[in-house]
Amino acid sequence: MFGGLECVAADLDGTLLGPDGLPGEADRAAVRALSAAGIRVIAVTGRHPHIAEWPVRLAGCHPAAICMNGAAVYDFAAGAYRAVEYMPGEEAYRACRLLDRLGAPYAAYA
């Protein structure tokens, strides 16, 4: 039915989650259908894992999620990071200063 598809990555905010911060029934049904077909639905978000856990579980996604704008893969079932990409402090500081000067929105986790 899904042509050999093994995994679907879906953004949380504005995709799986509506303006109210909750997944709609159609979104939950789609996640259930994909999961029943053996396809993992992985949440992808800019959120920190501790803020992402509740909506990931509510949407019915796979218990591992790509968080912090791709900087970490967190496994909610194990309560552990599976992969983390750290940026050295001085480099992060320079990046934040540049983004500030550009007026660009950003999130930094320390």
C-alpha positions as a printed NumPy array, in Angstrom:
array([[ 0.   ,  0.   ,  0.   ],
       [ 2.807,  2.423,  0.843],
       [ 5.374,  1.187, -1.686],
       [ 8.084,  0.005,  0.695],
       [ 8.027,  3.178,  2.808],
       [ 9.683,  2.566,  6.187],
       [ 9.565,  5.938,  7.893],
       [ 7.769,  9.277,  7.718],
       [ 9.185, 12.403,  9.368],
       [ 6.555, 14.962, 10.356],
       [ 6.959, 18.399, 11.885],
       [ 5.009, 18.985, 15.09 ],
       [ 4.003, 22.637, 15.189],
       [ 1.708, 23.609, 12.337],
       [ 1.759, 20.115, 10.821],
       [ 0.785, 17.404, 13.3  ],
       [-0.313, 19.983, 15.85 ],
       [-2.954, 22.576, 15.116],
       [-3.116, 26.155, 16.401],
       [-4.441, 24.828, 19.719],
       [-1.255, 22.771, 20.165],
       [-3.113, 19.481, 19.799],
       [-3.102, 16.92 , 17.012],
       [-6.358, 16.706, 15.102],
       [-8.264, 13.427, 14.829],
       [-7.346, 13.113, 11.135],
       [-3.652, 13.473, 12.011],
       [-3.877, 10.873, 14.785],
       [-5.752,  8.529, 12.432],
       [-3.047,  8.941,  9.777],
       [-0.313,  8.19 , 12.324],
       [-2.239,  5.102, 13.505],
       [-2.721,  3.872,  9.914],
       [ 0.959,  4.316,  9.097],
       [ 2.017,  2.638, 12.339],
       [-0.356, -0.277, 11.708],
       [ 1.303, -0.711,  8.303],
       [ 4.717, -0.958, 10.004],
       [ 5.81 ,  2.576,  9.09 ],
       [ 7.465,  4.629, 11.814],
       [ 6.203,  8.191, 12.143],
       [ 9.042, 10.263, 13.58 ],
       [ 8.291, 13.711, 14.996],
       [10.706, 16.465, 13.993],
       [10.675, 19.675, 15.992],
       [12.609, 22.689, 17.118],
       [11.439, 21.955, 20.638],
       [13.597, 20.653, 23.461],
       [12.778, 16.986, 24.203],
       [11.186, 17.837, 27.554],
       [ 8.734, 20.16 , 25.793],
       [ 8.211, 17.804, 22.851],
       [ 7.404, 14.617, 24.76 ],
       [ 3.738, 15.257, 25.529],
       [ 2.692, 16.221, 21.968],
       [ 4.783, 13.386, 20.451],
       [ 2.998, 10.867, 22.66 ],
       [-0.394, 12.497, 22.11 ],
       [ 0.025, 12.335, 18.329],
       [ 0.958,  8.655, 18.576],
       [ 4.367,  9.056, 16.946],
       [ 7.344,  6.725, 17.322],
       [ 8.898,  7.159, 20.778],
       [12.103,  8.632, 19.301],
       [12.006, 12.165, 17.922],
       [14.389, 14.553, 16.202],
       [14.482, 17.592, 18.476],
       [16.149, 20.973, 18.917],
       [16.112, 21.756, 15.186],
       [18.   , 18.582, 14.368],
       [20.623, 18.864, 17.1  ],
       [19.384, 15.819, 19.013],
       [17.569, 12.527, 18.653],
       [15.757, 11.711, 21.882],
       [14.204,  8.363, 22.8  ],
       [11.255,  9.025, 25.102],
       [10.764,  5.311, 25.848],
       [14.333,  4.989, 27.138],
       [14.49 ,  8.527, 28.563],
       [17.818,  9.077, 26.824],
       [19.485, 10.937, 24.001],
       [20.429,  8.67 , 21.094],
       [22.446, 11.336, 19.279],
       [23.461, 14.899, 20.117],
       [25.406, 17.397, 18.041],
       [26.989, 20.012, 20.284],
       [28.273, 23.388, 19.171],
       [31.216, 24.828, 21.11 ],
       [30.178, 27.684, 23.401],
       [32.177, 30.433, 21.683],
       [30.878, 29.394, 18.263],
       [27.3  , 29.342, 19.569],
       [27.771, 32.8  , 21.087],
       [29.031, 34.192, 17.752],
       [26.117, 32.583, 15.904],
       [23.603, 34.094, 18.344],
       [25.181, 37.548, 18.008],
       [24.994, 37.303, 14.213],
       [21.355, 36.204, 14.314],
       [20.583, 39.073, 16.699],
       [22.147, 41.59 , 14.282],
       [20.117, 40.101, 11.425],
       [16.926, 40.241, 13.48 ],
       [16.417, 36.523, 12.831],
       [14.512, 34.354, 15.308],
       [16.445, 31.502, 16.872],
       [16.456, 29.147, 19.839],
       [19.546, 28.275, 21.836],
       [19.761, 25.505, 24.406],
       [22.519, 25.403, 26.978]])
